[in-house]
Amino acid sequence: MVVGVEYSIPAIRRLQLGRVLRELRKRASLSIDQVGPDLDVSASTLNRIECGRARVHPLVVRGALDLFGVPFETVEDVMALAREAYRNTWWTVQGIAADSYVALETEAVAARNFELALIPGLLQVEDYARALFTLDPPAERERYLRIRMERAARLTGDRPIDLHAVVDETVLTRPVGGRRVLTEQVRHLVEMAQLPDVRLQVLPVAVGASRGLRGAFSLLSFPPDTIDDLAYVDHPAGNLQLSKPAKVKELTQRFDRIARVALDEHESLELLRGLVRD
């Protein structure tokens, strides 16, 4: 069950572990309410474990496998999964949920992101992000900023994510943080657009009506033989995770159609350079 991946992927492993435990519990014809007392774990916690949202100690997993009557040869595979899922990461230290966009983006191999109103998070400079977070509670601003900068650092790290971003042209003229910050941000986009793992396109206003007007969304792809692509649709309270293949396919096709009517990478880069000169 645990495939060879060169780096730690505890968020992905938690999703996989939760799905495996749910399947094994159902095979044993046991409900969550029946299992809870034997493991000394509440039904709500077990539900969170099966959904990949909770960190679970390997000993609890071993107890569950014994309770489900799982064969020895399967036990070793599941326990290997449980041990990796239990590992600490920078995002667990920051209190980020394992099934959140941030945690899963950290372990994704590729991201496709369309933004209608803001610079994509992975491409934001610190002052731009700081200006955005002035709208959040004061006690959380510095934490949010640390998380945003940790995410952005991945583009130039040892294991860069393959990013394909399309941004609406209006994003490039909205002075978040003021003109100086916007100029710094656009200059940063020029630099990032020239990285080998970054594809950046601009959706021009002249296109008029397009599928991008329906709102921002993202798609994440993961290492082979782990989990399928996930889609995220932005809304005022955060984002909604979509895992059903039909929904993911729908958003994948929408992204491809938006990318086709956007300026190509070279044209987008020239537009950005022009904005910096102006």
C-alpha positions in Angstrom: 0.0 0.0 0.0 2.9 2.4 0.6 4.6 3.1 -2.7 8.1 4.4 -3.1 8.1 8.2 -3.0 11.4 10.0 -2.4 10.0 12.5 0.1 7.6 12.4 3.1 3.9 12.9 2.2 2.0 12.6 5.5 -1.0 14.5 4.3 -1.5 12.2 1.4 -0.9 9.2 3.6 -3.5 10.3 6.1 -6.1 10.4 3.3 -5.0 7.0 2.1 -5.0 5.6 5.6 -8.4 6.9 6.4 -9.8 5.3 3.2 -8.2 2.0 4.0 -9.5 2.0 7.6 -13.0 2.8 6.4 -12.9 0.0 3.9 -11.5 -2.6 6.4 -14.1 -1.5 9.1 -16.9 -2.0 6.6 -15.6 -5.4 5.5 -15.7 -6.4 9.2 -19.4 -5.2 9.3 -18.7 -2.8 12.1 -20.1 0.7 12.5 -18.1 3.7 13.9 -20.2 3.6 17.0 -19.3 -0.1 17.6 -15.6 0.5 17.1 -15.2 3.6 19.2 -15.5 2.1 22.7 -13.0 -0.7 22.0 -10.4 1.8 20.8 -11.3 4.4 23.5 -11.8 6.9 20.7 -15.0 9.0 20.1 -17.1 8.5 17.1 -16.4 12.0 15.9 -12.7 11.4 16.1 -13.0 8.2 14.2 -14.9 9.9 11.5 -12.2 12.6 11.2 -9.6 9.8 11.0 -11.4 8.1 8.2 -11.8 11.4 6.3 -8.0 12.0 6.6 -8.5 15.0 8.9 -7.0 13.7 12.1 -3.5 12.6 13.1 -3.7 9.1 14.6 -1.1 7.2 16.6 0.1 4.0 14.9 -0.9 2.1 18.1 -4.5 3.1 17.6 -4.3 1.9 14.0 -2.9 -1.4 15.2 -5.7 -1.8 17.7 -8.3 -1.1 14.9 -6.7 -3.7 12.6 -6.8 -6.3 15.4 -10.5 -5.4 16.0 -11.3 -5.7 12.3 -9.6 -9.1 12.1 -7.1 -8.0 9.3 -4.7 -10.7 8.0 -1.1 -10.4 9.0 0.2 -9.7 5.5 -2.2 -6.7 5.2 -1.4 -5.4 8.7 2.3 -4.7 7.8 1.3 -2.6 4.8 -1.3 -0.6 6.7 1.1 0.0 9.6 3.8 1.3 7.2 1.1 3.7 5.9 0.2 4.7 9.5 3.8 5.4 10.5 4.3 7.8 7.6 0.9 9.4 8.1 1.9 10.2 11.8 5.0 12.2 10.9 5.3 15.8 11.8 5.7 18.5 9.2 6.0 22.3 9.1 2.2 22.6 8.4 1.3 20.4 11.5 3.4 22.7 13.6 1.4 25.6 12.2 -1.9 23.9 13.1 -2.9 23.3 9.5 -5.3 20.4 8.9 -4.0 17.4 6.9 -6.9 17.5 4.4 -6.5 21.3 3.8 -5.4 22.9 0.5 -2.1 24.1 2.0 -1.1 20.7 3.4 -1.9 18.8 0.2 -0.4 21.5 -2.0 2.9 20.9 -0.1 2.9 17.3 -1.2 1.5 17.8 -4.8 3.7 17.4 -7.8 1.7 19.8 -9.9 -0.8 22.6 -9.5 -3.1 24.4 -11.9 -4.5 27.7 -10.6 -6.9 30.3 -12.1 -7.2 33.5 -10.2 -9.8 36.2 -11.0 -9.0 38.8 -8.3 -5.6 38.1 -6.7 -2.1 37.0 -7.5 -1.8 33.2 -6.9 -0.5 32.4 -3.4 2.5 30.6 -4.6 3.6 33.7 -6.6 3.0 36.4 -4.0 5.8 38.5 -2.5 5.8 39.2 1.2 4.5 42.8 1.1 1.6 41.8 -1.2 0.6 39.0 1.1 1.0 41.2 4.1 -1.4 43.7 2.6 -4.0 41.0 2.0 -3.8 39.8 5.6 -4.5 43.2 7.0 -8.1 42.2 6.5 -7.7 39.2 8.9 -7.7 39.2 12.7 -4.5 40.8 14.0 -3.6 37.8 16.1 -3.5 35.6 13.0 -1.8 37.9 10.5 1.8 36.9 11.1 1.0 33.2 11.2 -0.9 33.5 7.9 2.1 35.4 6.4 4.6 32.7 7.5 2.5 30.0 5.9 2.1 31.9 2.7 5.9 32.5 2.4 6.6 28.9 3.3 4.4 27.9 0.4 6.0 30.4 -2.0 9.5 29.1 -1.2 8.7 25.8 -2.8 9.0 27.2 -6.3 12.7 27.8 -5.8 13.3 24.8 -3.4 14.8 21.4 -3.9 11.5 19.9 -4.9 9.6 22.6 -6.9 6.0 22.1 -7.7 5.1 22.2 -11.4 2.8 25.3 -11.5 0.6 26.4 -14.3 -1.2 29.6 -13.4 -3.6 31.8 -15.3 -4.5 35.2 -13.9 -7.1 37.7 -15.0 -5.5 40.9 -16.4 -7.3 43.0 -13.8 -5.3 41.3 -11.1 -2.1 43.0 -12.5 -3.4 46.5 -12.1 -5.2 46.2 -8.7 -2.9 48.1 -6.3 -3.0 45.7 -3.3 -0.6 47.4 -0.8 -0.1 50.4 -3.0 1.7 51.1 -6.3 5.2 50.3 -4.9 4.1 46.9 -3.7 2.2 46.1 -7.0 5.3 47.0 -9.0 7.4 44.7 -6.8 4.9 42.0 -7.2 4.7 42.3 -11.0 8.5 42.3 -11.2 8.5 39.1 -9.2 6.1 37.5 -11.6 8.5 38.3 -14.4 11.2 36.4 -12.6 9.0 33.5 -11.6 7.6 33.2 -15.1 11.1 32.3 -16.4 11.5 29.3 -14.0 11.5 25.9 -15.7 8.6 24.6 -13.5 6.3 27.7 -13.9 3.9 28.4 -16.7 2.2 31.8 -16.3 -0.5 33.1 -18.6 -2.6 36.3 -18.5 -6.3 36.2 -19.4 -6.8 39.6 -21.1 -9.8 41.8 -20.4 -10.3 42.0 -24.2 -11.5 38.4 -24.2 -14.7 39.6 -22.6 -17.0 36.8 -21.3 -15.2 33.6 -20.4 -15.5 30.6 -18.1 -13.0 32.4 -15.8 -15.7 34.8 -14.8 -17.3 32.0 -12.7 -14.6 32.4 -10.1 -11.1 31.2 -9.0 -10.2 27.5 -8.6 -7.3 25.2 -8.4 -6.4 21.6 -9.3 -3.7 19.5 -7.5 -2.0 16.4 -8.9 0.0 14.0 -6.7 2.8 11.4 -7.0 1.9 8.3 -9.0 0.0 5.5 -7.2 -1.0 7.7 -4.3 -4.3 9.7 -4.7 -6.2 11.1 -7.6 -6.3 14.8 -8.6 -8.3 17.1 -6.3 -10.1 20.3 -7.2 -10.7 23.3 -5.1 -13.3 26.1 -5.8 -12.8 29.4 -3.9 -15.7 31.0 -1.9 -15.8 33.8 0.7 -15.1 31.4 3.6 -12.2 29.6 2.0 -12.4 26.8 -0.6 -14.4 23.7 -1.3 -12.5 20.5 -1.9 -13.9 18.3 -4.8 -12.7 14.7 -5.2 -15.4 13.1 -7.4 -13.8 12.4 -10.8 -16.6 14.0 -12.7 -16.3 17.3 -10.9 -12.5 17.2 -11.1 -12.7 16.5 -14.9 -15.2 19.4 -15.3 -12.8 21.9 -13.7 -9.8 20.5 -15.6 -11.7 21.1 -18.8 -12.6 24.6 -17.7 -9.0 25.4 -16.9 -7.8 24.1 -20.3 -10.4 26.3 -22.0 -9.4 29.4 -20.1 -5.7 28.7 -20.9 -6.5 28.4 -24.6 -8.1 31.9 -24.8 -5.4 33.5 -22.5 -2.2 35.0 -23.8 0.5 32.4 -24.3 3.5 32.3 -22.0 5.7 34.6 -24.2 2.9 37.2 -24.7 2.1 37.1 -21.0 5.7 37.7 -20.1 6.0 40.7 -22.5 2.8 42.1 -20.9 4.3 41.8 -17.5 7.6 43.4 -18.6 5.6 46.3 -20.1 3.8 46.9 -16.8 7.1 47.0 -14.9 8.5 49.6 -17.4 5.4 51.7 -17.1 
